[in-house]
Amino acid sequence: MLQPAPDRIRRLPAMADKRAADLGEPNTEANLTPEMLDPA
């Protein structure tokens, strides 16, 4: 099975965030809790 390129995987959230901003919608981090963002 072909694996997606890592750079494409990183670009997808950025593209989704831009589209959400264009539509006035929350971005991909909108529902993350502080615990999820903790780099622990």
DSSP file (Angstrom, degrees, kcal/mol; ACC not computed):
  #  RESIDUE AA STRUCTURE BP1 BP2  ACC     N-H-->O    O-->H-N    N-H-->O    O-->H-N    TCO  KAPPA ALPHA  PHI   PSI    X-CA   Y-CA   Z-CA
    1    1 A M              0   0    0      0, 0.0     2,-0.3     0, 0.0     0, 0.0   0.000 360.0 360.0 360.0 135.6    0.0    0.0    0.0
    2    2 A L        -     0   0    0      1,-0.0     0, 0.0     0, 0.0     0, 0.0  -0.565 360.0-143.3 -76.0 131.1    1.3    3.4   -0.9
    3    3 A Q        -     0   0    0     -2,-0.3     2,-0.1     1,-0.0    -1,-0.0  -0.763  20.4-112.0 -95.4 140.3    1.9    5.8    2.0
    4    4 A P        -     0   0    0      0, 0.0    -1,-0.0     0, 0.0     5,-0.0  -0.401  39.6-100.0 -67.8 147.8    1.2    9.5    1.7
    5    5 A A    >>  -     0   0    0      1,-0.1     4,-1.8    -2,-0.1     3,-0.6  -0.439  26.0-126.7 -67.4 138.9    4.2   11.8    1.8
    6    6 A P  H 3> S+     0   0    0      0, 0.0     4,-2.0     0, 0.0     5,-0.2   0.852 108.9  56.4 -57.1 -36.7    4.8   13.4    5.2
    7    7 A D  H 3> S+     0   0    0      1,-0.2     4,-1.6     2,-0.2     5,-0.1   0.866 106.4  50.4 -66.2 -33.1    4.9   16.9    3.7
    8    8 A R  H <> S+     0   0    0     -3,-0.6     4,-1.6     2,-0.2    -1,-0.2   0.894 107.7  53.5 -68.5 -39.4    1.4   16.4    2.2
    9    9 A I  H  < S+     0   0    0     -4,-1.8    -2,-0.2     1,-0.2    -1,-0.2   0.899 109.9  48.0 -62.1 -39.9    0.1   15.2    5.6
   10   10 A R  H  X S+     0   0    0     -4,-2.0     4,-0.8     1,-0.2    -1,-0.2   0.834 109.3  53.8 -69.4 -32.0    1.4   18.4    7.2
   11   11 A R  H  X S+     0   0    0     -4,-1.6     4,-2.6     1,-0.2     5,-0.2   0.807  93.5  71.7 -73.2 -28.6   -0.2   20.6    4.5
   12   12 A L  H  X S+     0   0    0     -4,-1.6     4,-2.5     1,-0.2    -1,-0.2   0.917  98.2  45.3 -58.8 -48.5   -3.7   19.2    4.9
   13   13 A P  H  > S+     0   0    0      0, 0.0     4,-2.8     0, 0.0    15,-0.2   0.897 113.0  52.1 -62.7 -36.5   -4.4   20.8    8.3
   14   14 A A  H  X S+     0   0    0     -4,-0.8     4,-2.1     2,-0.2    -2,-0.2   0.912 111.2  46.7 -63.8 -41.3   -3.0   24.1    7.0
   15   15 A M  H  X S+     0   0    0     -4,-2.6     4,-2.3     2,-0.2    -1,-0.2   0.901 112.9  49.7 -65.7 -40.6   -5.3   23.9    3.9
   16   16 A A  H  X S+     0   0    0     -4,-2.5     4,-2.6    -5,-0.2    -2,-0.2   0.899 110.1  50.7 -65.5 -40.4   -8.3   23.0    6.1
   17   17 A D  H  X S+     0   0    0     -4,-2.8     4,-2.4     2,-0.2    -1,-0.2   0.898 110.3  49.6 -64.5 -40.3   -7.6   25.9    8.5
   18   18 A K  H  X S+     0   0    0     -4,-2.1     4,-2.4     2,-0.2    -2,-0.2   0.928 112.2  47.5 -64.2 -43.9   -7.4   28.4    5.5
   19   19 A R  H  X S+     0   0    0     -4,-2.3     4,-1.7     2,-0.2    -2,-0.2   0.910 111.4  51.0 -63.8 -41.6  -10.7   27.1    4.1
   20   20 A A  H  X>S+     0   0    0     -4,-2.6     5,-3.1     1,-0.2     4,-0.8   0.914 110.0  49.9 -61.6 -42.3  -12.3   27.3    7.6
   21   21 A A  H ><5S+     0   0    0     -4,-2.4     3,-0.7     1,-0.2    -2,-0.2   0.910 108.4  52.8 -62.8 -41.4  -11.1   30.9    7.9
   22   22 A D  H 3<5S+     0   0    0     -4,-2.4    -1,-0.2     1,-0.2    -2,-0.2   0.847 115.2  41.4 -61.1 -33.4  -12.5   31.7    4.5
   23   23 A L  H 3<5S-     0   0    0     -4,-1.7    -1,-0.2    -5,-0.2    -2,-0.2   0.481 113.8-115.3 -93.2  -4.1  -15.9   30.3    5.6
   24   24 A G  T <<5S+     0   0    0     -4,-0.8    -3,-0.2    -3,-0.7    -4,-0.1   0.778  70.9 137.0  74.2  26.6  -15.8   31.8    9.0
   25   25 A E      < -     0   0    0     -5,-3.1    -1,-0.3    -6,-0.2    -2,-0.1  -0.629  62.7 -87.1-101.8 161.3  -15.7   28.4   10.7
   26   26 A P        -     0   0    0      0, 0.0    -1,-0.1     0, 0.0    -3,-0.1  -0.327  47.6-119.7 -63.6 150.1  -13.5   27.2   13.6
   27   27 A N    >   -     0   0    0     -7,-0.1     3,-1.5     1,-0.1     4,-0.3  -0.142  34.5 -86.2 -83.9-175.3  -10.1   25.9   12.7
   28   28 A T  T 3  S+     0   0    0      1,-0.3     3,-0.3   -15,-0.2    -1,-0.1   0.658 126.9  50.6 -69.7 -15.7   -8.7   22.4   13.3
   29   29 A E  T >  S+     0   0    0      1,-0.2     3,-1.5     2,-0.1    -1,-0.3   0.409  79.2 101.7 -98.7   2.1   -7.5   23.3   16.8
   30   30 A A  T <  S+     0   0    0     -3,-1.5    -1,-0.2     1,-0.3    -2,-0.1   0.790  86.4  39.0 -59.9 -32.4  -10.8   24.8   18.0
   31   31 A N  T 3  S+     0   0    0     -3,-0.3     2,-0.3    -4,-0.3    -1,-0.3   0.263  86.3 119.0-105.4  11.7  -11.9   21.7   20.0
   32   32 A L    <   -     0   0    0     -3,-1.5    -3,-0.0     2,-0.0    -4,-0.0  -0.585  56.5-138.1 -78.5 138.9   -8.5   20.8   21.5
   33   33 A T     >  -     0   0    0     -2,-0.3     4,-1.4     1,-0.1     3,-0.5  -0.509  26.5-106.8 -87.4 162.8   -8.3   20.8   25.2
   34   34 A P  H  > S+     0   0    0      0, 0.0     4,-1.0     0, 0.0    -1,-0.1   0.853 121.8  57.8 -56.9 -33.8   -5.2   22.2   27.1
   35   35 A E  H  4 S+     0   0    0      1,-0.2     3,-0.4     2,-0.2     5,-0.1   0.874 103.5  51.8 -65.0 -36.6   -4.2   18.7   27.9
   36   36 A M  H  4 S+     0   0    0     -3,-0.5    -1,-0.2     1,-0.2    -4,-0.0   0.831 111.0  48.1 -68.0 -31.2   -4.1   17.8   24.2
   37   37 A L  H  < S+     0   0    0     -4,-1.4    -1,-0.2    -3,-0.1    -2,-0.2   0.610  84.7 107.3 -85.4 -12.7   -1.9   20.7   23.5
   38   38 A D     <  -     0   0    0     -4,-1.0    -5,-0.0    -3,-0.4    -3,-0.0  -0.536  63.4-149.5 -68.9 120.2    0.5   19.9   26.4
   39   39 A P              0   0    0      0, 0.0    -1,-0.2     0, 0.0    -4,-0.0   0.549 360.0 360.0 -70.9  -4.5    3.8   18.6   24.9
   40   40 A A              0   0    0     -5,-0.1    -2,-0.1     0, 0.0    -3,-0.0   0.529 360.0 360.0 -11.4 360.0    4.4   16.4   28.0
